[in-house]
Amino acid sequence: MRTTAVVEIGARSRATDYVALAKPRLNVLVVASTVAGYAMAHGNTGDIATLGSTVIGTALVAGGASAINQVIEREPDGLMRRTRLRPLPDGRLGTAEALAFAGIISALGLLTLATAVNVLSALVALATLVSYAVIYTPLKRRTSFSTVIGAIPGALPPVIGWAAADDALSQGAWVLFAIVFLWQLPHFLAIAWMYREDYARAGFPMLPVVEPDGHSTARQAVVYTAALLPVALAPTLVGMSGRLYFGAALAITLIFLGVSIRFALTRAVRDARRLFLASIIYLPILWAMMIVDRT
């Protein structure tokens, strides 16, 4: 009886480790952005089969990309305080196991999108997977510009949703792409500043590592957030959303910009954390207002 209980606990622990490879908490925003793209393309939200397949397929591909990222970065992850207890650097899972898991869920996600939604959404998801795992992840060890490159796959989930609903990539898809692309940059710069010592220890040449005074990090956070302002208003300007969205987007983006400016002035960790938290709150509010006031 006791042996059976130990086996069950061990199985649950391994299952938890596999789930951790897929970074489900991180991918909540990925799924939310996909749903936003689907809704803004006037996809039938009552079509549970198509919407559900879009969400599941995207989540599986995103999880596979995260798992591949952890395989590639298993050694530097072991050097960073915040990642050293992940399943691979901690030795709870092997590289072959993690790669097999990543391959299986990625393939299942792409197959789900291609067969239950449409081929275009699967192709955009494939582009997301390849650009994240094959291009961005290796670049993180080589250049601070990798943050900008990484914002490309990070901005594709709403495009997946749009493709799933419309089976085309029209102007609206690229407006949503631009919003998420610019939103990510102050978000990631805040993280990089908060954990700059960890990144330096692991050999990642993030901007706060190569320019430790923080002037460039702070300046870029403000510049990218300021650039987000007109782009966040674009859905109304191109007829995707109405005035209610315009007012809400203007207000919350100005607040986001104010938090970025405060961080730039102090370069304090507490203000970087505020910028990070503001970014986490900002995007769901923007999506909600956009969907509520879509035209």
CORFENNOR-V396345 format. One record per backbone hydrogen bond with DSSP energy under -1.0 kcal/mol. CO is the residue of the C=O (numbers start at 1). NH is the residue of the N-H. E is the energy in kcal/mol with one decimal. If there is no record, write none. Layout:
BEGIN
CO_NH_E ; CO_NH_E
END
This chain:
BEGIN
1_5_-1.9 ; 2_6_-2.2 ; 3_7_-2.3 ; 4_8_-2.4 ; 5_9_-2.4 ; 6_10_-2.5 ; 7_11_-2.5 ; 8_12_-2.3 ; 9_13_-2.3 ; 10_14_-2.2 ; 11_15_-2.3 ; 12_16_-2.3 ; 13_17_-1.9 ; 14_18_-2.2 ; 15_19_-2.3 ; 16_20_-2.2 ; 17_21_-1.4 ; 20_23_-1.2 ; 23_27_-1.8 ; 25_28_-1.1 ; 27_31_-2.3 ; 28_32_-2.5 ; 29_33_-2.4 ; 30_34_-1.9 ; 31_35_-2.5 ; 32_36_-2.2 ; 33_37_-2.2 ; 34_38_-2.2 ; 35_39_-2.7 ; 36_40_-2.8 ; 37_41_-1.3 ; 38_43_-2.4 ; 39_42_-1.8 ; 43_45_-1.2 ; 44_47_-1.7 ; 46_48_-1.7 ; 47_51_-2.5 ; 48_52_-2.7 ; 49_53_-2.1 ; 50_54_-2.2 ; 51_55_-2.5 ; 52_56_-2.9 ; 53_57_-2.7 ; 54_58_-2.3 ; 55_59_-2.6 ; 56_60_-2.4 ; 57_61_-2.1 ; 58_62_-2.8 ; 59_63_-2.4 ; 60_64_-2.4 ; 61_65_-2.4 ; 62_66_-2.2 ; 63_67_-2.2 ; 64_68_-2.4 ; 65_69_-2.3 ; 66_70_-1.9 ; 67_71_-1.8 ; 68_72_-2.5 ; 69_73_-2.1 ; 71_74_-1.1 ; 73_77_-2.6 ; 74_78_-1.1 ; 76_79_-1.2 ; 80_84_-1.6 ; 83_86_-2.0 ; 86_90_-2.1 ; 87_92_-1.8 ; 87_93_-1.6 ; 88_91_-1.5 ; 94_98_-2.3 ; 95_99_-2.7 ; 96_100_-2.4 ; 97_101_-2.5 ; 98_102_-2.7 ; 99_103_-2.8 ; 100_104_-2.5 ; 101_105_-2.5 ; 102_106_-2.1 ; 103_107_-2.3 ; 104_108_-2.5 ; 105_109_-2.2 ; 106_110_-2.5 ; 107_111_-2.6 ; 108_112_-2.4 ; 109_113_-2.2 ; 110_114_-2.6 ; 111_115_-2.4 ; 112_116_-2.5 ; 113_117_-1.3 ; 113_118_-1.4 ; 118_122_-1.3 ; 119_123_-2.3 ; 120_124_-2.3 ; 121_125_-2.1 ; 122_126_-2.4 ; 123_127_-2.3 ; 124_128_-2.0 ; 125_129_-2.5 ; 126_130_-2.7 ; 127_131_-2.4 ; 128_132_-2.0 ; 129_133_-2.7 ; 130_134_-2.3 ; 130_135_-1.1 ; 131_136_-2.9 ; 132_137_-2.1 ; 135_139_-1.5 ; 136_140_-1.3 ; 138_141_-1.2 ; 139_142_-2.0 ; 139_143_-2.2 ; 143_146_-1.3 ; 144_147_-1.5 ; 145_149_-1.7 ; 146_150_-3.2 ; 149_152_-1.6 ; 150_154_-1.5 ; 152_155_-1.0 ; 153_156_-1.2 ; 156_160_-2.1 ; 157_161_-2.2 ; 158_162_-2.4 ; 159_163_-2.8 ; 160_164_-2.4 ; 161_165_-1.7 ; 162_166_-3.0 ; 163_167_-2.1 ; 170_174_-1.0 ; 171_175_-1.7 ; 172_176_-2.1 ; 173_177_-2.0 ; 174_178_-2.2 ; 175_179_-2.0 ; 176_180_-2.1 ; 177_181_-2.6 ; 178_182_-2.2 ; 179_183_-2.3 ; 180_184_-2.0 ; 183_187_-1.2 ; 184_188_-3.0 ; 185_189_-2.4 ; 186_190_-2.1 ; 187_191_-1.6 ; 188_192_-2.8 ; 189_193_-2.1 ; 190_194_-2.3 ; 191_195_-2.2 ; 193_196_-1.0 ; 195_199_-2.5 ; 196_200_-2.3 ; 197_201_-2.2 ; 198_202_-1.8 ; 199_204_-2.7 ; 204_206_-2.1 ; 206_209_-1.5 ; 206_210_-2.2 ; 207_211_-2.2 ; 211_214_-1.8 ; 214_218_-2.7 ; 215_219_-2.5 ; 216_220_-2.6 ; 217_221_-2.0 ; 218_222_-1.9 ; 219_223_-2.6 ; 220_224_-2.8 ; 221_225_-1.8 ; 222_226_-2.7 ; 223_227_-2.2 ; 224_228_-1.3 ; 228_232_-3.2 ; 229_233_-1.2 ; 233_236_-1.1 ; 233_237_-1.5 ; 234_238_-2.4 ; 235_240_-3.1 ; 235_241_-1.6 ; 236_239_-1.3 ; 240_295_-2.7 ; 242_246_-1.8 ; 243_247_-2.7 ; 244_248_-2.2 ; 245_249_-3.4 ; 246_250_-2.4 ; 247_251_-2.2 ; 248_252_-2.6 ; 249_253_-2.0 ; 250_254_-1.9 ; 251_255_-1.9 ; 252_256_-2.4 ; 253_257_-2.6 ; 254_258_-2.3 ; 255_259_-2.2 ; 256_260_-2.0 ; 257_261_-2.6 ; 258_262_-2.2 ; 259_263_-2.1 ; 260_264_-2.3 ; 261_265_-2.1 ; 262_266_-1.9 ; 263_267_-3.4 ; 268_272_-1.9 ; 269_273_-2.5 ; 270_274_-1.8 ; 271_275_-2.0 ; 272_276_-2.4 ; 273_277_-2.7 ; 274_278_-2.7 ; 275_279_-2.1 ; 276_280_-1.8 ; 277_281_-2.0 ; 278_282_-2.5 ; 279_283_-1.4 ; 281_285_-1.5 ; 282_286_-2.5 ; 283_287_-2.7 ; 284_288_-2.6 ; 285_289_-2.5 ; 286_290_-2.3 ; 287_291_-2.5 ; 288_292_-2.4 ; 289_293_-1.9 ; 291_294_-1.2 ; 293_242_-1.9
END
